[in-house]
């Protein structure tokens, strides 16, 4: 499950959280797991790393770069490579980098 902290950021294209949750529920009901995108997905900042996972995010990006199985990118508001939270749920594998 992706985190929702981005809803505290003033970015217009994110939209209201309640609408996103409704869209997520609709996607989860309509797309069986076997029909989801067969890739791992992650968007995030490379500079934030909790003390228990120093360097994990940059390493994740390095390992996934150019791989067919991955849609992994450092989040960039200028590039606007954000994936709407409901579209993240279209992927089979959602990476949570803080474990």
GUVEXLO-307856 format. One line per 8 residues: their letters; for each residue x, y, z of C-alpha. Coordinates in Angstrom, 2 decimals. Layout:
<recs>
A> X/Y/Z  ...
</recs>
This chain:
<recs>
XXXXXXXX> 0.00/0.00/0.00  1.50/3.34/-0.99  1.77/6.01/1.66  -0.40/9.08/1.52  1.92/11.72/2.95  2.00/13.48/-0.40  -1.51/14.75/0.29  0.02/17.22/2.72
XXXXXXXX> 2.03/18.75/-0.15  0.56/21.67/-2.10  0.52/19.94/-5.50  -2.61/20.51/-7.58  -2.34/17.33/-9.62  -2.68/15.06/-6.59  -6.34/15.85/-6.00  -8.38/15.21/-2.86
XXXXXXXX> -7.63/12.08/-0.84  -11.28/11.03/-0.58  -11.56/10.95/-4.38  -8.35/8.93/-4.64  -9.66/6.38/-2.12  -12.87/5.99/-4.13  -10.83/5.44/-7.32  -8.58/2.93/-5.55
XXXXXXXX> -11.58/0.93/-4.36  -12.99/0.90/-7.89  -9.66/-0.27/-9.39  -9.17/-2.96/-6.74  -12.64/-4.36/-7.48  -12.34/-4.19/-11.27  -8.80/-5.42/-11.95  -7.94/-8.96/-10.87
XXXXXXXX> -4.36/-9.40/-9.69  -3.38/-11.44/-12.75  -4.44/-8.54/-15.03  -2.41/-5.88/-13.24  0.79/-4.44/-14.75  3.49/-7.06/-14.22  6.07/-4.65/-12.83  7.33/-3.31/-9.55
XXXXXXXX> 6.53/0.37/-9.06  8.07/3.03/-6.83  8.30/6.82/-6.78  10.08/8.66/-4.05  12.91/10.92/-3.06  16.42/9.51/-2.99  17.61/11.92/-0.31  15.23/10.70/2.41
XXXXXXXX> 16.48/7.57/4.11  15.51/6.60/7.65  18.42/5.64/9.93  17.65/1.93/9.57  17.87/2.05/5.75  20.65/4.49/4.86  21.27/4.38/1.12  18.36/2.03/0.39
XXXXXXXX> 16.48/4.36/-1.95  19.46/5.31/-4.16  20.39/1.62/-4.33  16.81/0.71/-5.31  16.92/3.20/-8.18  20.35/1.94/-9.26  19.31/-1.74/-9.24  16.01/-1.11/-11.07
XXXXXXXX> 17.35/1.25/-13.74  16.65/-0.04/-17.22  15.04/-3.25/-15.96  11.96/-4.52/-17.76  10.39/-5.59/-14.45  10.59/-2.12/-12.88  8.88/1.25/-13.06  11.12/2.87/-10.45
XXXXXXXX> 12.03/6.53/-10.54  13.11/9.32/-8.24  10.13/11.60/-7.83  10.54/14.91/-9.60  7.78/17.53/-9.50  9.42/19.39/-12.40  9.42/16.25/-14.53  5.96/15.41/-13.19
XXXXXXXX> 6.67/11.68/-13.05  4.23/11.23/-10.23  1.84/8.35/-10.66  -1.60/9.10/-9.26  -2.07/6.96/-6.18  -4.97/5.09/-7.76  -2.80/4.18/-10.77  -0.13/2.75/-8.48
XXXXXXXX> -2.78/0.17/-7.59  -2.79/-1.01/-11.21  0.64/-2.59/-10.66  1.16/-6.08/-9.25  4.12/-5.10/-7.09  4.31/-1.91/-5.05  7.68/-1.27/-3.45  7.72/0.12/0.05
XXX> 11.28/1.30/0.64  11.12/1.78/4.41  11.17/-1.83/5.56
</recs>
